[in-house]
Amino acid sequence: MTEPGANNEPSELDGHRETVHAAGPAADTGSSASRLPVLLAALCDRLPEDRVVALEHLFGMITGPDDPLLTRFTAAQHAAGLARQLTEITRVWSTEVPGVPGSGLALALAAIRSFPRPRPAQVVVSGPISASAPARLTSGVAVDVIRSAQSSLLIASFAAHGARDVVTEIRRAVDRGVRVDLLLEESTQASAAFAALPDEVRVWHRADGTGVLHAKLIAADRHTAFLGSANLTDRALSHNIELGVLIRDPSTVEPLVDHFRWLLAPENNAMRFA
C-alpha cells in the first residue's frame, strides 16, 4: 500500500460496512434520506485514520459527482472491490443528492471518523484480486498495523525473507519507543531477515523440539491484530495466494495478546530468548 502522493490523493481505500447511520436532509431530490452516508461509512470503517483524512481532502477538492478528479482517482484503484465501491458512491451521489458538494462528503467522513464505534473484521488478501468482495492487500495491512502501535508489537512468523517495508516500519516503531517481540521459527532461519534491527528488538524461538512455531500474527498494543496464512516474505506479502483477517476489536485482540505474552513468560517454558 502506498502513501498518498504529492497531490494528496489517497492511494488505497477499501471496505464495506453494514451499519446504517442517520443521514441529513437530502439535497435537490425531495427524498428524506440517502444511501450515501451508509456508503461513506463503509469506507471510513475499513480504513486507517490517515487514509480517511486523505479521502476527506480529496472530496474537499471535488465540486460534484461528475468531477474529473474523482473519475481519474476511481479508475486508478486496483484494490479488490475498491473501484466498484467508489463507482457506487458516485452513482448514488449523482442520482440521490447531486446538489451536495464534495465538501459535504468530506464533512460527513470527518463526522463518522470522530464517532467511536466497533469496527468489523476485514478480509485481507495477497495475490490476484477480484471485485467479488472488498478486501485489503496483505503488504499494506502489515505496514499499517505496525505503524499503529504506540507501546508494544507482537509479531510471529514461520518464515521471513526480504519484507523490507515491514523491517523499516519495525525500526521506526523502536525509534518511537515501542517494545517489539519477534516470535520466529528457528529451523527456517527467519531471524536473519531482521538482523539489521536494533538490539532492543527481542527475538524468541520455541523452547523445545516437539513442534514448530507456525503462527502468523502482527498485534499492535492490545487494539489491533492481523492474522493470516502469509509469512513475512516478499512473495507471501504480495504474490502468493494468501488469506487473512484484520481485527480491530479490543475484546478479541486482548486475549490473543495475553496468550502470546503467556507463551513468552519464562516459567511456562514455551519460548526462549534467542
N, C-alpha and C positions, 0 to 999 in steps of 0.2 A: 504494500500500500504506500503510495507516495503522498507527500505533504502537499497542501495547496500551493500552486505555483505563484509566480510573481504577480499574476493578475488577480490573485486572491480568490480564484475559483477552486472549490473543494474537488479533490481528485477521486474519492471513492465514498459513496453514500449509499447505504443499502439497509433494508429491513422490512419488517411487517408488524403491525400492531392490530389487535382485535378490539381493545377497549375503546368505547366511544366517548369522546369528550364533547362537552356542550359547545355549540357554535354560536357566534354572534349573529345579528340580523344579516341575511343575505343581501347583496347589493345588486340592484338593477335587474332582478329576476322575479320579484314578488314572492319568492319562496321563503318559508320561515326558517329553513335550515339547509345546510350543505354538507356533502361528504368530505369537503376539503379539509376541515380540521382533523378528521379521522386519518386521512392520508398523510397529512403533515406530522401527526403524532407518531405514525408508523416509522417515519424517518428519524424523528427525534429519539424515540425509544431505543432504536437499534444502533445509534451512532455514539462514538466517544464525543465528549463535550466539544473538543476543538473542531471536530467535523461539523457539528451542529452550528457552531459560531461561524464557520466558513460558509455554510449554506445560508445562514441569515444574511451575511454580507452579499452573497450572490443575489439573493432575492431583493435586497435593498437597491441593487443596481438595475433591476428589471422593471420596465414600465408596465408590462402586462403579459398575459399568457402567450401572445404572439411575438414576443421579443426574440430577435435572432440569437441573443446571448444564451437564453435558455435552450433554444433549439440546438445550438452548437454543443453546449455542455451535455445535454442528454445524449446526443449522437456519439459523444466521445467516451461514454461509460461502457466498461466491459465486465464489471462485477455481475454475478449471477442475479438476474431479475431486476437490476437497478434501472436500466433504460426503460423497461416496461413500466416500472413503478413511477418514474418521473413523467413518462408519457401519460399515464393515467391522471396524475396530479394536474398536468397541463390541460388535459381534456375536461376534467371536472371544473377547473378554474375557468376555462373558456365558456363552458355551457351553463354553469350554475351561478357564478359570481364574477362575470367578466369586468365589472366596474371596480373590483378591488385591485389596487396597485400592488406591485411586488413588495413594497414596504409594509403592506398589510400582512402578507405572508411571513415576512421577516419578523414582525411583531408577534404573530401567532406562535412561531417557533420559539421565540425568546420566552413567551409566557409558558409554553409547555415545558421548556427546559428548566424553568425556575421552580416548577411544582414537583416536589419529591414524590415518587411512586415506585412500586415494584417494577422491575424490568424483566421481561420474559427471556428465557434461554434462547440462544441464537445459533443457527446452523452455520458451521464453518467448513469449507472445503479446500482441497488442493486439486490440481489437475484440470481437466476440461470442465467448463462451467456451462450451465444451461439457464433458460429463463423459466424453468418449471417452478422454482421457489426462490424467494430471496435468501441469499447467503453471503457470507463474507469470506475473504481469502485468508488461508492459514498464515501466510507470511506477515500480512498486515495485522492480524489479530494478535499474533505472538508479540510483535513490537508494541502494540497499543497496551497490552496487559502489563508488560514490563514497565512501560512508561508511566502507567497509572499508580505504581507502587510508591508509597511515601515512607514506610517503615521497614517492610520485610518482603522478600521474594523467596518462594519455594519453587524450584524448577527441577523436574525429574525427566530423564530421557534414557532410553535403552542405548541409542546410538547418537553420535553427534559428529558433524563434519562440516566445515565451512560456516554457514549461517552467520555471516559477518554482521548483518544488521542486528541480529539478536545479541551477539557478543558486544557490539557497540553500545546497545541500549543497557546491557547489564553493567558495563563500565560507567555509563552515565548515572545509573541508579546508585552505584557505590559512591560516586562523587557527591551525590546529594544526601548521603548518609543512610542509604537503605542497606539493611542486613541481607545478604544473599547466601542461600544454601543451595548447592547443586547436588542432586542425588543421581548418580550416574552408574551405568553398568561397567564394571571393571574389565570384563572379558572383551569388550568392543573398543577399548582404549578411548572411550568418549571424552575423557578429561583432557585429552590433547587439544581438542577444539577450543578450550578455554584457558590454555596455558599462559596467554598474554594478559589475563585479568589480574588485578591487584591481589595481594596476599589476603586482603580482608574477605575475599570470596572463599567460602568453606565448601570443600568437595567431600562427598560421602560415597562409600561403597557398601555393598552387602557385607554383613559381619560373618557370614558362613557360606558354605558352598552348596546348600541344599536347593537353591533356585537362583534365578536371575532377577535383577531389577528391570521389569518390563513396562512399568508405568510411564505415561507421558502426561506431564502436568506443568502448567505455569500458574502459580497463585500469587496474586498481589495483595499484600496485607491480609485482611480477612473479609474482603468485599467482592473480589473478582477472581474467577478461576477459568482456565481454558483446559479442557480435557479432550483428548482425541487419539487417533491412531498414528499421527505424524511424529516421527523422531525429529530432533533438531539437526537436520541435514538439509543441504540446498535442494535436493530432489524432493524430499518429503514436504518441505515448506511450500514448494511451487509446482512441481511437475508430476509427482506421483498422484494416484487417485487416493486421497485421504479424506477422512471424515472426522469432524469434531463438534464440540458444543461449547459455547461461551456462556458462563453462568455469572450473573451479576446480582445474585440474591444472597445476602449475608447469612440468612438462616440455613442455606445449603452449603455455602463456602466455609463457614466457620468450623463445622465438624470435620470437613475434609482436611482443612489445615491442621486441626487438632490431631487427626490421625497421623499425619506425616510428622508432626512435632513429636508425637509419641514414639514413632519409629527412630527418631534421632536421639532420643534420651539414652544415655549410656547404660542405664540399669536394665533396659529392655533388650540389649544385645541384638538388635536388628540391623543397625547400620554402624559403620565405623568411620572415623575421621581419616581421610586419605592423607 
